[in-house]
Amino acid sequence: MSELTYPEDILYHAEHTWVRIADDNTAVVGITDFAQDQLGEVAFVDLPSVGSAFAAGDEFGTVESIKAVSSLHMPVSGTVTAVNEALGSDPSHVNTSPYGEGWMLRITVAADADRSHLMNDQDYAGQLK
């Protein structure tokens, strides 16, 4: 697991999703390097429609690989403002760039969103050991 990365500017959910929250309460959501590694080669990603709202922990879609189909869980409450359409034609971005081109959703974080359950990079990496 030493080759897996966990950027410091991201918050992590126990269900292996991440969120990068900007100052204006917009955010980007994806799955962690650990999650993509465990799944293996990603073949398909099913994501919600723009305008869909989710509470923290809610299932927002699925990711399918040769090995398994896994549920995706929203790291923080919010409303979807964009979906990474590129994953429809090339889901391998989830494997090659989970924190970059493999992003899944852009959201507006709910004003009352609880972030206390989210972990920093060190805490997340520590829970994987």
JOLINMO-V55595 format. One record per residue. RES is the residue in one letter. SS is DSSP state (H for helix, E for strand, L for the rest). PHI is phi in whole degrees, 0 to 359 (* if undefined). D_CENTER is the distance of its C-alpha to the mean C-alpha in Angstrom with 1 decimal. Layout:
res=RES ss=SS phi=PHI d_center=D_CENTER
res=RES ss=SS phi=PHI d_center=D_CENTER
This chain:
res=M ss=L phi=* d_center=18.7
res=S ss=L phi=295 d_center=20.3
res=E ss=L phi=278 d_center=19.1
res=L ss=L phi=284 d_center=15.4
res=T ss=L phi=243 d_center=14.0
res=Y ss=L phi=219 d_center=12.3
res=P ss=L phi=305 d_center=12.9
res=E ss=L phi=287 d_center=14.9
res=D ss=L phi=271 d_center=13.7
res=I ss=L phi=238 d_center=10.3
res=L ss=E phi=254 d_center=9.9
res=Y ss=E phi=241 d_center=8.4
res=H ss=L phi=259 d_center=8.5
res=A ss=L phi=301 d_center=10.9
res=E ss=L phi=270 d_center=9.1
res=H ss=L phi=70 d_center=7.1
res=T ss=E phi=250 d_center=3.6
res=W ss=E phi=230 d_center=4.3
res=V ss=E phi=218 d_center=6.3
res=R ss=E phi=247 d_center=9.3
res=I ss=E phi=262 d_center=12.0
res=A ss=L phi=272 d_center=15.2
res=D ss=L phi=299 d_center=18.7
res=D ss=L phi=269 d_center=19.1
res=N ss=L phi=67 d_center=16.3
res=T ss=E phi=266 d_center=14.2
res=A ss=E phi=208 d_center=10.6
res=V ss=E phi=243 d_center=7.8
res=V ss=E phi=234 d_center=4.2
res=G ss=E phi=200 d_center=2.2
res=I ss=E phi=255 d_center=3.4
res=T ss=L phi=283 d_center=6.4
res=D ss=H phi=301 d_center=9.8
res=F ss=H phi=300 d_center=11.2
res=A ss=H phi=298 d_center=9.3
res=Q ss=H phi=295 d_center=10.2
res=D ss=H phi=294 d_center=13.6
res=Q ss=H phi=293 d_center=14.3
res=L ss=H phi=289 d_center=13.7
res=G ss=L phi=85 d_center=15.9
res=E ss=L phi=297 d_center=16.4
res=V ss=E phi=284 d_center=13.9
res=A ss=E phi=253 d_center=16.4
res=F ss=E phi=200 d_center=14.8
res=V ss=E phi=233 d_center=11.7
res=D ss=E phi=253 d_center=12.6
res=L ss=E phi=241 d_center=11.1
res=P ss=L phi=283 d_center=12.9
res=S ss=L phi=278 d_center=15.6
res=V ss=L phi=301 d_center=15.9
res=G ss=L phi=99 d_center=17.4
res=S ss=L phi=291 d_center=15.7
res=A ss=E phi=247 d_center=15.3
res=F ss=E phi=222 d_center=13.3
res=A ss=L phi=271 d_center=14.1
res=A ss=L phi=303 d_center=11.9
res=G ss=L phi=92 d_center=11.4
res=D ss=L phi=295 d_center=12.2
res=E ss=E phi=286 d_center=11.2
res=F ss=E phi=246 d_center=9.9
res=G ss=E phi=170 d_center=10.4
res=T ss=E phi=222 d_center=10.9
res=V ss=E phi=234 d_center=10.6
res=E ss=E phi=243 d_center=14.2
res=S ss=E phi=230 d_center=15.8
res=I ss=L phi=298 d_center=19.4
res=K ss=L phi=278 d_center=18.9
res=A ss=L phi=195 d_center=17.0
res=V ss=E phi=247 d_center=15.1
res=S ss=E phi=238 d_center=12.1
res=S ss=E phi=285 d_center=10.8
res=L ss=E phi=255 d_center=7.3
res=H ss=E phi=243 d_center=7.6
res=M ss=L phi=295 d_center=7.3
res=P ss=L phi=287 d_center=7.3
res=V ss=L phi=211 d_center=10.3
res=S ss=L phi=298 d_center=12.8
res=G ss=E phi=179 d_center=13.1
res=T ss=E phi=241 d_center=14.2
res=V ss=E phi=290 d_center=12.6
res=T ss=E phi=249 d_center=14.7
res=A ss=E phi=201 d_center=13.5
res=V ss=E phi=237 d_center=11.8
res=N ss=L phi=286 d_center=11.6
res=E ss=L phi=297 d_center=14.9
res=A ss=H phi=298 d_center=15.4
res=L ss=H phi=291 d_center=13.2
res=G ss=H phi=296 d_center=15.9
res=S ss=H phi=263 d_center=18.5
res=D ss=L phi=214 d_center=16.8
res=P ss=L phi=292 d_center=13.7
res=S ss=L phi=296 d_center=14.7
res=H ss=H phi=302 d_center=12.8
res=V ss=H phi=299 d_center=9.7
res=N ss=H phi=281 d_center=12.3
res=T ss=H phi=277 d_center=14.2
res=S ss=L phi=209 d_center=11.9
res=P ss=L phi=298 d_center=8.2
res=Y ss=L phi=257 d_center=8.4
res=G ss=L phi=237 d_center=10.9
res=E ss=L phi=298 d_center=12.0
res=G ss=L phi=271 d_center=9.1
res=W ss=L phi=304 d_center=6.9
res=M ss=L phi=248 d_center=6.5
res=L ss=E phi=227 d_center=7.7
res=R ss=E phi=248 d_center=10.1
res=I ss=E phi=226 d_center=11.3
res=T ss=E phi=260 d_center=14.4
res=V ss=E phi=290 d_center=13.9
res=A ss=L phi=300 d_center=16.7
res=A ss=L phi=303 d_center=19.8
res=D ss=L phi=260 d_center=20.1
res=A ss=L phi=297 d_center=16.5
res=D ss=L phi=275 d_center=16.8
res=R ss=L phi=250 d_center=14.8
res=S ss=L phi=295 d_center=17.1
res=H ss=L phi=276 d_center=14.9
res=L ss=L phi=281 d_center=12.3
res=M ss=E phi=248 d_center=13.2
res=N ss=L phi=279 d_center=14.1
res=D ss=H phi=300 d_center=13.8
res=Q ss=H phi=291 d_center=17.2
res=D ss=H phi=295 d_center=16.6
res=Y ss=H phi=296 d_center=13.4
res=A ss=H phi=300 d_center=15.4
res=G ss=H phi=294 d_center=18.4
res=Q ss=H phi=287 d_center=17.0
res=L ss=L phi=278 d_center=16.4
res=K ss=L phi=280 d_center=20.1
